[in-house]
Amino acid sequence: MTLRVGIIGAGPSGMAALRAFESARQKGTPMPDIMCFEKQNDWGGQWNSTWRMGLDVHGEPVHSSMYRHLWSNGPKECLEFSDYSFDEHFGRPISSFPPREVLFDYIKGRVEKSDVRKYVQFNTVARHTSWNEESQEFTLSVEDLATGTTTEHVFDKLIVSTGHFSFPNAPEFAGLGGFPGEVLHAHDFRGAERFAGKRLLLIGASYSAEDIGMQAHKMGAASVTFSYRTSPMGFDWPKNTLERPLVSRFDGSTAHFIDGTQGDFDAVVLCTGYQHKYPFLPAELSLKSKNVLYPRNLYKGVVWQQNTNLFYLGAQDQYYTFNMFDAQAWFARDVMTGKIELPPLAEREADIALWCERLAALPDHNAEADFQSDYLRGLIDATDYPPFDLDAVSALFKDWMHHKESDILGYRDMVHRSVVTGTMATRHHTRWLNAMDDSLARYLNGPSQDVDTGSLTTLTRELSAR
Amino acid sequence: MTLRVGIIGAGPSGMAALRAFESARQKGTPMPDIMCFEKQNDWGGQWNSTWRMGLDVHGEPVHSSMYRHLWSNGPKECLEFSDYSFDEHFGRPISSFPPREVLFDYIKGRVEKSDVRKYVQFNTVARHTSWNEESQEFTLSVEDLATGTTTEHVFDKLIVSTGHFSFPNAPEFAGLGGFPGEVLHAHDFRGAERFAGKRLLLIGASYSAEDIGMQAHKMGAASVTFSYRTSPMGFDWPKNTLERPLVSRFDGSTAHFIDGTQGDFDAVVLCTGYQHKYPFLPAELSLKSKNVLYPRNLYKGVVWQQNTNLFYLGAQDQYYTFNMFDAQAWFARDVMTGKIELPPLAEREADIALWCERLAALPDHNAEADFQSDYLRGLIDATDYPPFDLDAVSALFKDWMHHKESDILGYRDMVHRSVVTGTMATRHHTRWLNAMDDSLARYLNGPSQDVDTGSLTTLTRELSAR
């Protein structure tokens, strides 16, 4: 019987899974019976972002946490598909930090070329999964949100590719209920224009806080204050930006910090991360994890330990993104088809333990990037995913982090070289700080929004002179 | 075997169901095996409101659509339990339009007295329901959100009491994605203080629009504009408040209306209603309905036509609230225990059709109030729920609607007489327009926030002189 594969979610990970099977089919492997379920009306996951927040048009939790004026916060050269380059998609070199719509266009380009859209049922949400130990089958109940009908499907293998940056983690803060201004989680943030002239407090010290804070600065916030739990981000912030330790309580519009300082604010954004949440799975099949580079219970970061018919893609914290989902999808595919034979449970457990031990000992972000490069190397070596120079990408990550430290408002104006094609990125026509139009059309065609195109930051000038 | 009853949701309807069974138990009827599942950490449903919006602490859709400074928008005398009066709870007369916390306290008082909390599993969300025709049993899968465990329970009867004012209906408007200010649905509105000095646009012409608009006026909004689809509300609005027909499109911060007018706004609130949504039910058991006074497919507004083991409480549009949920719960209870015998399907269908025909012919809001009074009469006559003067409540509804037409900012300062105890409400120490503290403590103990306690509106003065 043909293998029956269910894929939940058609974001970058689900698209990678579709592409993985299609790639094998092109090389002569028979295609399994694939059904992919996507609750939105288009694929792209996080990249398919709208103005909606909270609940979507069908009353389902909004998936995307992205927003207007979101530009990639890492070099595109670190996430490039090795089987579909930026050059192939755009037909010309582009800059290293494109906005959302440009990257969305890129990931759609590959799967459109692959003719895999036919496997996806859109507007269809996964509701409930049960595993029958005897028959070794999953029964998945899905609801067509457009027609309001529930159907059940039986699968031999199930891929969970719904991501883990969609369900906010929002701790309680004393007095927050009485804060008179806007209070929202980063997940519900859709644009910083309305913070112009406002005193903004962001609770958190990771990517969301950093980017939303600098968005607010770019849009003219009166002040930006970050509140950290463990340690400050410590970037060379623009003026009117400062870091405070954790909020202890709110009293009206005043936030009190645990170091005894306080401040008055107009709005609060909780940049306090996300939960792993899989409401369509029974608890015993749900990954419970912090956002870490190697979640426990997933062999090779992909295969569910207690039931190797279940696969998670993109379930770890991410330096790499699209290309990592690819490597994982190729690996998962080969496990499903038996091309890769899994070692016994205890051996798999030992392998996970080894990775987790190494993770626990990593001294810094540079080491983390190397760690994930090594992780990808293992997956790619085991499959026919086109290899690329992982050490070069590791070096790219380190350059990028260094640029951020030197110039938090200017690092996106840097250019990097593709490890897939060797193409050097072009300098974008507009500095990130001046770019007030994040559309694909403006990105590709201009005109520039720089008032003085010569006004590069010190770092930009220094590096572009190299 | 003892009857096994599952109750989903411990808001006012679920609490009414618990109370209905407890009331019968006190009169000697054996208690069924009851399990009630509530996803929040306390009961009260809508009344258990926090600062959270979108998704809650566990990543579940936030249930409550209430907000700071929400005062009852109808007289409390229209919703009073006939088996637990306001006098019994507060020990003294109170005003007719109490704030959220006061009404929450009232509904909790009754069930605390009844010792039914033991039946409720909090932090527990219903995930999936299946009906076995052969065994005539429901299997309900629930997830304990605190421990992350999934369990299954089998029931003979299932009560859906999750309400239908929690999942926003939010239509698309062209250009809304580019609106630079805040855009939210009424469900996510938590307080109007931040609209001080702002030009607010509310799309909708029902209770949410009216109340959030007047909240914004109270908190100092620069202007309040309502946009209606069918017809304006037509109240005697304060200055800087106006009504426009539907928005055709947004262009930046400008809204264009279908009559060719336009306006610039700082924030948009979609007061576009709610969806009936029951993600824990298969489509064939889910009520699909607009917000109407008599949804099709529910006999006596309660019993699911195709499976009379399934019950919905509070699924209709509501003039009556708490006391209607009671009457429905008493009725559902007596159907479950066999005390009330159901007529055959076709007869039930004819009964529903009769109500729906009558509904379709109602000329105005006054007639709607009478319609729902008659509906309650039928339920109460069929059960031992303590009867009360429904005609008097109908008259109360009409007075209230008249007061709103005369004085949209002052109707909450009116007082009404209880039909349960005959007690006349007291005038509140602070006019609604001046009340800037909606806490239970301030409500009960004062002091007044009126600057000039003699400054009653024309209507208030006229009516208080009666």
Contacts between the chains, C-beta under 8 A, distances in Angstrom:
chain1	res1	chain2	res2	distance
A	50	B	177	6.3
A	51	B	176	5.2
A	51	B	177	4.3
A	51	B	179	7.3
A	51	B	183	5.6
A	52	B	170	6.7
A	53	B	54	6.0
A	53	B	184	7.1
A	53	B	188	7.2
A	54	B	53	6.0
A	54	B	54	3.2
A	54	B	55	6.9
A	54	B	61	7.7
A	54	B	62	7.4
A	54	B	168	7.3
A	54	B	184	7.9
A	54	B	185	7.1
A	54	B	187	7.1
A	54	B	188	5.4
A	55	B	54	6.9
A	55	B	61	5.9
A	55	B	167	6.1
A	55	B	168	5.7
A	55	B	170	7.9
A	55	B	185	7.9
A	55	B	187	7.5
A	57	B	170	6.5
A	57	B	171	7.9
A	57	B	172	7.2
A	58	B	275	7.9
A	59	B	61	7.5
A	59	B	167	3.6
A	59	B	168	6.9
A	59	B	275	5.0
A	59	B	277	4.5
A	59	B	279	7.9
A	60	B	279	7.9
A	61	B	54	7.7
A	61	B	55	5.8
A	61	B	59	7.5
A	61	B	61	6.4
A	62	B	54	7.4
A	68	B	177	7.5
A	68	B	178	7.7
A	127	B	127	7.9
A	127	B	128	6.4
A	127	B	279	6.8
A	128	B	127	6.4
A	128	B	128	3.9
A	128	B	141	6.8
A	141	B	128	6.8
A	141	B	282	7.4
A	143	B	279	7.6
A	143	B	283	6.3
A	148	B	283	5.0
A	148	B	286	7.1
A	148	B	288	6.1
A	149	B	283	4.9
A	150	B	282	4.3
A	150	B	283	4.2
A	150	B	284	7.1
A	167	B	55	6.1
A	167	B	59	3.6
A	168	B	54	7.3
A	168	B	55	5.7
A	168	B	59	6.9
A	169	B	59	8.0
A	170	B	52	6.7
A	170	B	55	7.9
A	170	B	57	6.5
A	171	B	57	7.9
A	172	B	57	7.2
A	176	B	51	5.2
A	177	B	50	6.3
A	177	B	51	4.4
A	177	B	68	7.5
A	178	B	68	7.7
A	179	B	51	7.3
A	180	B	191	6.4
A	180	B	193	3.7
A	180	B	194	6.3
A	181	B	193	7.2
A	181	B	194	4.9
A	182	B	182	6.6
A	182	B	194	5.6
A	183	B	51	5.6
A	183	B	190	7.2
A	184	B	53	7.1
A	184	B	54	8.0
A	185	B	54	7.1
A	185	B	55	7.9
A	187	B	54	7.1
A	187	B	55	7.5
A	188	B	53	7.2
A	188	B	54	5.4
A	190	B	183	7.2
A	191	B	180	6.4
A	193	B	180	3.7
A	193	B	181	7.3
A	194	B	180	6.4
A	194	B	181	4.9
A	194	B	182	5.6
A	194	B	266	7.6
A	194	B	267	7.8
A	266	B	194	7.6
A	267	B	194	7.8
A	275	B	58	7.9
A	275	B	59	5.0
A	277	B	59	4.5
A	279	B	59	7.9
A	279	B	60	7.9
A	279	B	127	6.8
A	279	B	143	7.7
A	282	B	141	7.4
A	282	B	150	4.3
A	283	B	143	6.3
A	283	B	148	5.1
A	283	B	149	4.9
A	283	B	150	4.2
A	284	B	150	7.0
A	286	B	148	7.1
A	288	B	148	6.0
